[in-house]
Amino acid sequence: MTLHPIPLRVVVMGVSGSGKSTLGRALGAALHAPFLDGDDYHTPAARARMHAGHGLTDEERAPWLRTLRAQLDEHSRVVLACSALKRTYRDTLRAPGTHFLYLNVPEPLLRERLVHRAGHYAGADLLPSQLATLEPPQADEHDLHILSVTPGDTPEQLLAHALTALKVT
């Protein structure tokens, strides 16, 4: 009899500057799972649009989300950093065994982080469109855990909260 491991696919989600990549890398290491950064799968045109401070439309996001879903399907254990701002986006990513960790960060802290972030195409000018697009988690999204982030939280503390939310210790 061959045992198949139970899938564990974690999508670390939130608006730009919320800390998705930082937590995702740490979580991937803690879970011994590959880490995928959704930013790496954007087209050059999408990156240029976001760099100019313009959010992507649903039509522009659709092929990107399908690509990310294919990546999730290829791994039974994986951590993905992806904004997943709308319920429909999250539904596209809902492969079996998927859990979402929503980084809920106060807007002033997001702005501060984005103003000081260097070398990334998504800057502070993109934040208003991200916040306008964000559909907060709904009560029936039972695979979604909210991590409220405060200015004093360290990456280690957020990792501990994430592992607790996922019931992985």
Secondary structure, 3 states (H helix, E strand, C coil): CCCCCCCEEEEEECCCCCCHHHHHHHHHHHHCCCEEEHHHHCCHHHHHHHHCCCCCCHHHHHHHHHHHHHHHHHCCEEEEECCCCCHHHHHHHCCCCEEEEEEECCHHHHHHHHHHCCCCCCCHHHHHHHHHHCCCCCCCCCCEEEEECCCCCCHHHHHHHHHHHCCCC
